[in-house]
Amino acid sequence: AQSVTQPDIHITVSEGASLELRCNYSYGATPYLFWYVQSPGQGLQLLLKYFSGDTLVQGIKGFEAEFKRSQSSFNLRKPSVHWSDAAEYFCAVTTGTASKLTFGTGTRLQVTL
Amino acid sequence: DTEVTQTPKHLVMGMTNKKSLKCEQHMGHRAMYWYKQKAKKPPELMFVYSYEKLSINESVPSRFSPECPNSSLLNLHLHALQPEDSALYLCASMTGGLYNEQFFGPGTRLTVL
């Protein structure tokens, strides 16, 4: 069965600093990977996705992620964090069955001014 | 129209009440989902409708009853809920095909007294 691990439960960064959120997956076939962001009490917004092709994918709000098959990772990065980026971030992998999403446990990002 | 809407935004109900949650999308998506999300946890899949037919039920208790009256509308009927059912209920939709992203609504915050 597929699984997703986000090792960092909580990360604090200063505004303007760079950010990297870690995601590791376990899946027997080619993974289809997503990063979603959730502000408190809100729904999930897709930041970016990887299906195939270029392993460095660009998303919205200045985020990017790199798929590394050898490390089973799909880490999310941003060169300069803004205070509005404070939120919960979920990495997810989809299976081939009705695109069921398996989510990681999430990483809460706090941004200090 | 590129969004998923959910009503009501907040709902408080007693354990003997019957209520319904509503989800609507006008993007022509043919798969629709219900998720339950507890605080500080990732969303948990409850039901999947594909082409208006229930395709996945993740062993959800019968006090939750989904309904898909048409391709744009998804309901979740609630009856005899327990306090532990209090959570954020998220609806999502997806275009046809196996590997596409899910679009999430803002959720309904449910409190069971």
Boltz contact constraints between the chains, C-beta under 6 A:
constraints:
  - contact:
      token1: [A, 32]
      token2: [B, 99]
      max_distance: 6.0
  - contact:
      token1: [A, 42]
      token2: [B, 106]
      max_distance: 6.0
  - contact:
      token1: [A, 43]
      token2: [B, 90]
      max_distance: 6.0
  - contact:
      token1: [A, 43]
      token2: [B, 104]
      max_distance: 6.0
  - contact:
      token1: [A, 43]
      token2: [B, 105]
      max_distance: 6.0
  - contact:
      token1: [A, 43]
      token2: [B, 106]
      max_distance: 6.0
  - contact:
      token1: [A, 43]
      token2: [B, 107]
      max_distance: 6.0
  - contact:
      token1: [A, 44]
      token2: [B, 104]
      max_distance: 6.0
  - contact:
      token1: [A, 46]
      token2: [B, 101]
      max_distance: 6.0
  - contact:
      token1: [A, 49]
      token2: [B, 101]
      max_distance: 6.0
  - contact:
      token1: [A, 51]
      token2: [B, 99]
      max_distance: 6.0
  - contact:
      token1: [A, 90]
      token2: [B, 42]
      max_distance: 6.0
  - contact:
      token1: [A, 96]
      token2: [B, 98]
      max_distance: 6.0
  - contact:
      token1: [A, 98]
      token2: [B, 48]
      max_distance: 6.0
  - contact:
      token1: [A, 98]
      token2: [B, 50]
      max_distance: 6.0
  - contact:
      token1: [A, 98]
      token2: [B, 55]
      max_distance: 6.0
  - contact:
      token1: [A, 98]
      token2: [B, 56]
      max_distance: 6.0
  - contact:
      token1: [A, 99]
      token2: [B, 94]
      max_distance: 6.0
  - contact:
      token1: [A, 99]
      token2: [B, 98]
      max_distance: 6.0
  - contact:
      token1: [A, 103]
      token2: [B, 42]
      max_distance: 6.0
  - contact:
      token1: [A, 106]
      token2: [B, 42]
      max_distance: 6.0
